[in-house]
Amino acid sequence: MDRIFKITDDFCLFNGNILDFDSPIDTNYISKINPYSGENKNKYNQICNEYIIGQKLSKYSEFLTAIDCQIIQRNKDGDEYFYDNIRDEYIFENCGNLVEDIEIIEVYVYQKSGNDLQHYFDNPDKLYNLLTKNNTINVYDGINILIVYFVNILIILYNEKIIHKDIKPGNIIVGDDLINFPENIKIIDLGFSFQYNNFSDFTLNQAIDLYGDDILDDLKTKYMTDDLSILSYHFSINLYNDDNFIDYLDIFNIITSVATPNYCAPEFNMRLSTGFITPTIGSMICPDIRNDILEIRKDIPQYIISNQYDIDYTELLVLYLKETGDYYDFIKKNIIEKWKIQTIIDYNKKNNTNYNLFEIVYIIVNGLTGPNPLIYKYDLYAFGLILNVLLNTYKLYDPRKHRVKKTKRKSKTRKKKVEVLLNLMIIMIKVIIKNLNKYIM
């Protein structure tokens, strides 16, 4: 059997456990190569992140996580690369453009699985068989079962304080054993996932993962304590005072980046912002590389972090509307500059939202901070969009068309009932999606 499974400019996959190079190829496993040096070095999260986060989720059958991860490095002398062994040379030489000019790679090993959910969306007849457990249950019951299954996954992520960050049909694997639906469905790809206990812990842990343990040692010396909650708080506050703030920008990449825009709410996507006001979850805490807003307004994130559990929204709004160098008291003058209002209007038009100024301030405060940050809803929204695609796919696919035609005249009444049931199902799912947060809070 050939070791190569799929190699493109974006993927390098091998059959079997490529790390166990000398053993026969085990078709129960598949190996994935990720470049880690070059442009990918220290940009998003810790090395072997998929495996480390996966260890926290491997106890749950709803997730299919990496069973191993190793770092492989080659060294360059002049124009020639040198390798530690034949295995390493084979991997680098066969991964082509993906690892061109790359010296360090991550090698992940997974248990091999079935097709992804996108495959079923592209083949509605197979989707119907999945939802009906090969025609053993009603399709509407199958959809309800899937909703509950997705809610259970959200509960797991919330309890573990993990943001998956890349929920999409391509990262939902469906096993061939359809009769075991929905237990045959697994969530994969934790490359963008991260643990989020609170904003201060997140910033410190990201700094340590990306820049090394020296940061923690320096904090312990400076504040004469080993208490991580105290150290993380001081780090997050002082982060905005640091003259070298630009050096820490990579800490926020995992939050501000969007892996799959089609399955991301506009409130989480900085690329959809408009103007100087950026009403997204991290607009006044995470740096937006397109402007220098945090170079000007370091007071806002520091106020939010310090007061996140007992915020005075009016005080913050005054602060938010204050012009640099001049105190702008909108309460006494009852005036908000026209261009700021227009920015909000433009944002609402662009993203089909309807936020007012106070709601935007609420998002800014509770996006990444507070007792229940909105970042916990990231995966919730993605699952909601997936369910919406599922319903639209099934609505376009009428399984009756694939049955053997009978001479008996078709019943218009039955067709009408099916359409009504589908519409009711769509309404029900929209209501469930809207209230899913009650299940995870």
Secondary structure, DSSP 8 states (H G I E B T S, - for coil): --SEEEE-SS-EEEES-TTSTTS---TTEEEEEEE-SGGGTTSSS-TTHHHHHHHHHTTSTTB---SEEEEEE-EEETTEEE-SSHHHHHHHHHSGGGGTT--EEEEEEEE---EEHHHHHH-HHHHHHHHTTTTTS-HHHHHHHHHHHHHHHHHHHHHTTEE----SGGGEEE-S-GGGTTTTEEE---TT-EE-S-HHHHHHHHHHHHH-THHHHHHHHHHT---HHHHHHHHHHHTTT-TTGGGGGGGGHHHH--S-GGGS-GGG-GGG--SS---STTTTTS--TTS-HHHH-THHHHHHHHHTTS--HHHHHHHHT-BTTB---HHHH----HHHHHHHHHHHHHHT----HHHHHHHHHHTTSSSS-GGGGHHHHHHHHHHHHHHHHHHH--GGGGS---SS---HHHHHHHHHHHHHHHHHHHHHHHHTHHHH-
